[in-house]
């Protein structure tokens, strides 16, 4: 039996949902259980992909990246290789990047890039189906091919108009990560709820947590360009990040000269010295949205609880979200609440 392209696409989108599930629930102590949950579904996609006799190149590319992710996951699970598992999941953003340009003409893809809670909302579906305007809206990459450092990827919602100020999210990848891949951790929510999104890549292998800080000047340079071109609300500028990226939110975002109005560290490290060295005026009233997993094996949850207490005592307005089933991974379900918090919604 042959699988036609129109049949392959739903299977591919389902496979990407499975990879998202794997990324959200990755826990070194549970790799066996995760493998048992994923592998039967991965095999269904392998079969569907193998039966596809013809497909456009973009669909082949997305399918190929998804297959590579599944195959690498299977190998890493067999070897109990956590590092290999993280590397395998980096293929999912590449598959999404191949799909996204076709969201306008493919209703299934359009809905895939809408927040799950609103995928049945006809008005949201219609609004998100707008075409991008070259150089003004959509996804843009500036010196940010994989393998390059210090560049950034940018998403400006297709619904953008200059008639109002837009919230800005600067999302920082984890250690050894890349902004071009991390963009996809936030794109669905920025698209659904309307926020300009920047995903920079660190100038070094990870963010400048020690020694000379080359990343803060680079991020400021990026901000200069984006703020000169698009209408940004200076009171709704969020720096958020995962792991080392979250830690850098403290390192850079607590400086007196920081341009960010809000900070959102996720699954990050913290040392009380960061607060003691921070500018007192900067900390006073600073909105901070902290997210941490109770099962975090890299930065134990006690670190985040201490950070909540220390920052709160220093005068910051801390919102703390502790997720019972979260290990050291990025929980995309926090994006929508964080955007609502950024907008000042209850």
N, C-alpha and C positions, 0 to 999 in steps of 0.2 A: 504494500500500500504506500502511496506517495503522499507526503504532507505538502500542501500548497503554502505559499507565503502567507496568505491570509489566515491559515491555520497555525503557522509557526509563530506568528506574533503573540497571540495570547499565551502560548506555551512559554515563550521567551520572557514575557512580563511576569508570569507566575514564577519562573526560575529566578528572576531578579528579586522578587519578593522573598524567595527562600534564602538568597544570599544576604539580603538585609536582615532576615531573621537570624542567620548565622552570626553576622557581625554584632548584632545587638546582644546575643546570648552567649558570646564566646567567653568561656571560663576554662582555664587550664585543667581544673580538676574534673571537668565534665565533658572532655573532648569525645569520649566514647559515646556518651548519651547523645551528644550533638550529631555525631556521625550517623548514629542509628536513625535519628529524626530526619536527616537531610538526604542521605544517600539514595533511598528509594525514590524520592522526588527528583533528585538529580538524574537518575537513570531514565526516568520518563522523558526528561528534556533531551537527553542524549539520543534516545530513540526517535523522538520527533524531529530533531535536527538532522539525524542521519537519513530520514525519509524525505527530507525536503529536496525536491529535484531542481527547483529554481527559486531564486530569491534575489532581490536587489542587493547591491553591494553593501549598502549601509546595514541591512538586516543580517547579511552574512558576517559582517564585522562585529556587530553586537552579539550575535550568536556565538561566534568564535571566542570572543573574550569571556563570555559566560561559560562556555565549555572548558576553557583554560582554567577558570576559577574553580569549577567543580572538580576537575582532574587534580589540580594542585591541592585542593582541600582533602580529597580522598587520600592522597599520598601523605599529607601532613598528619591527618588523623591516624593513619596506620603507623606512623613513626612517633606519634605523640609529640609532634614538633609544633609548639605554640608559635614560634617565630615564623615558621612556614605557613601556618594558618593565617596569620596577619598578612603575609605577602600575597597569599592566594586571593584574599578578599580585595586587594587593590585592583583586580581586573574588573570588578563590578562598576566602578565609576567610568571606566573606559567604555564599557558597553552602553551605559547611560548617555555618555557623550555622543556616541554614534546614533542613538535613537532621538535625542532631543530635537534636532533640526526638523524632524518630521512630525512634531506634535500638532502642528496646524492642520495637516492633511489627514492625520490618523487619529480618530476620536479615542481609541484605546490608549494611545501614547499620551494624548492630552490629559486624560483622566489619571494616568499613572503618575504624572508630574503635578498632581493636585493632592493636598493633604487628605488623608484617608477619610477624615470626618466630613469632608465637603465634596466627595466624589459623586454624590447623588444630587448636588445642587445645580440645577440647570443654569442659573445666572452665573455662578462661578465658572462652570464649564465653558459657557459662551465667552465670558470675559477673558479667560486664560487662552482662548484659541486664537488670539490676535497674532499676526505676523510681526516679526522683529523688524526694526528699522535700522539698516546698516549703519554701524558706527554710533548709534544712539541708544538702541535697546537690544536686549538679548544677551548672549554670552560672548565675552571678548577675552582674549588672552594677551598679555603684554610680557614678552620675554619669559614665558612660563611653560615652555615645553618640558616634558618629563626629562630629567637629567640636568636641567638648568636650575640655578638658585637665585633668589632675590627678586624674581618677577612676581606677577600676580594674575589671578583670574578674576574677572568682574562679571556680575550679572545685574543688568538693569531691567526691571520688569517691562514686558511689552506694553503694559498699560501706562507707562511713565508719561507724565506731562510736567512741564516746568512751572505750571501754575500753582503748585503747592510744594512745601518742604517734605522731603521723604526721609524716613528713618534709614539709618545705615547700620549694617552688621559687618564687622570685620572678624572673620572666623579663622583661627589659627590652628593648623594641623598639629598632630602629635609628633614626638621624636622620630626622626628619619622619614617623616611623611612628606607630602607635597601638596601645595595649594590647589593645583589643578584637579587632584583627586578629592580633596576635602571639600571643594566647592559643592559637591553633590550631597554632602551631609546636610546642607542648608537650602539648596536651590528650590526644592519642592515648597518649602514654607515661605521663602522670599517671594516666590511666584504667586502662591495662593493668597497671601495676606498683604503683599505690597511692601517690599523693602529692597533697597539697593544692597547688594552683597559683594564684598571683596574677600577673596581667599588668597592671601599672599603666601609666598614660599620663603622660608627662612634663608638668610644669606649663607649660613653654614649648615652642617648636617642636622642640627636642631636649633632651637631659639637660643639667643645669647643670655643664658641663665647665669653665667659666670664670665669674668674677664670683660674685655671691651664689648660694649653694646653697639653692634652694627645694624641691628634690626629695627630699633626705634627710629633712627633717622630715615631708614628705608621706608618704613610704614608712613612716616610723616610726609615723605616725598610722594608716596602713592596718594595719600589724602589730599595733598596740594592739587594733584592733577584731577582727581575725581570731584573735589569740591569746586574746582574752577569750571568744570564741564556740566555737572548735574546739580540739581537743586537739593541740597542736603539740610536736614534739620539739625542744627548744632546741639540742640538739647536732647536729641534722640540718636546718639552715636554710641553703639555698643561694641566693645572689644570682648570677644569670647574665644574660647579655645579648649582643646582636648589635651589632657595629660601635660606634656611640656608646654604646649600652647596655652593651656590654662594657667600654668605656673608663670608664664611670661606675662599674662594679664596682670598679675601682681607686680612683677618686676618692673614692667614698663608703665602699667596703668595707675600705679600709686605715686608716680612722680608728679611733682607740682605742675610741670609743664604739659602733662598729658592732655590731649584734645578730646578724650573720650568722656562722655557724660555718664556711661554705665559700664560695668564690668560683669562678665559672666563666665568665671572659671568652672570647668567641668573635669572631674576625675583628676584633679591636679594636686601637686605638692604645695606645702606652705610651711614657712618658718616664722615664728613670732617676730624675728628680727626684721622681716619685711615691713611689718606694721610700725615697729619702733623707729625705723629709718625713714618712713614715709612722711610727707609733709602733713602737718596736723590739719591745716585748712583744707587740703585736698581730701582727707579722710572724712571730715565732718560732713555728714549728710550724703556721702557718696553712695549711690545705689549699687549694690553688689548682689548678683543672683548666683548662688553657689549650688552646684549639683554634684553629688557623689554617690557611689554605690556602696551598699553595706558589705558587698562581697569583694570589694576592690583588693586585689592581691599585690598590686604594685605600691599604691599609696593607701595604707589602711585608713578606714573611715574615721578613726580617731583624729587623724590629721585635719580632716575637714571640720569636725566638730570643734576642734581647738581654734581653727581659723574663724569659724562663725563667732565664737566667744570673743576672741581677741579683737577682731575687726569691729564687732558691735560695741565693745567697751571703748574703742577708739573713736566712736561716733558715726561709723558707717551705717547705712540702712541696709541690713542684710536680709535677703530672702534665701532660706536654706531648704533645699529639696534633697532628701536622702531616699534612695530607691532600693528597696529591700532585695530585689533579685538582680541588681546590676553589679557586674564585675568591672574590670578595667576596660570598658568599651564606651563608645559614644551612643547615648540614648536619644535618638532623633525625636522621640515623643516629647522632649522638653522644649523643642524649638518654638512651637506655637504658644505655649504659656510664657516663654521668655519674650517673644515678640509682643504679646499682650501687656506684659510688665513694662517693656520698653516704651510702649505707647501710653502707659499710665492707666491701662484698663484694669478693672478688678477681676 
